[in-house]
Amino acid sequence: MLIEIKNDPYFISQRLKDIDQSYYLVFNCIKGKYEVHSSKQVGCSYCLTSPYEGLDARLLELARNTRRENLKELITKIDEENAKLEAKNTKKLEEICQLNKY
């Protein structure tokens, strides 16, 4: 069950509209999480789930950063982070292999 949040102490629901007029905030009672939905999306209005406990400006930042306009930057950032993790894991694997040689 989804409950639309129209008023909250930090005006997050209203401030989401500054990012995209179609955004609205709901509380998913089954998951116990806040979600952002868009009235422009046909079929499924879901956009994202807040990874945070309560409502605060971090949700607004997440909504801004994950917008379609930022897709190229987001993919580049993910690719860079994945490359760093792969290099780190390769180094660990090489260290383990060196230890097992002796």
Residue pairs with C-beta under 8 A, 6 or more apart in sequence:
1 28
1 29
1 30
2 26
2 27
2 28
2 29
2 35
2 37
3 26
3 27
3 29
4 24
4 25
4 26
5 12
5 13
5 25
5 26
5 27
5 34
5 55
6 13
7 13
8 25
8 55
9 55
10 55
10 56
10 57
12 25
12 55
12 56
12 57
12 59
12 60
13 24
13 25
15 60
16 23
16 24
16 25
16 36
16 59
16 60
16 63
17 23
19 60
19 63
19 64
19 67
20 38
20 40
20 63
20 67
22 38
22 39
22 40
22 41
23 36
23 37
23 38
23 47
23 63
24 36
24 37
24 38
24 39
25 34
25 35
25 36
25 37
25 55
26 34
26 35
26 37
27 33
27 34
27 35
28 34
28 35
28 49
31 49
33 49
33 50
34 49
34 50
34 52
34 55
34 59
35 46
35 47
35 48
35 49
35 50
36 47
36 48
36 49
36 50
36 59
36 63
37 45
37 46
37 47
38 45
38 47
39 45
41 47
47 63
47 66
48 62
48 63
48 66
50 58
50 59
50 62
51 62
52 58
52 59
64 70
65 74
66 74
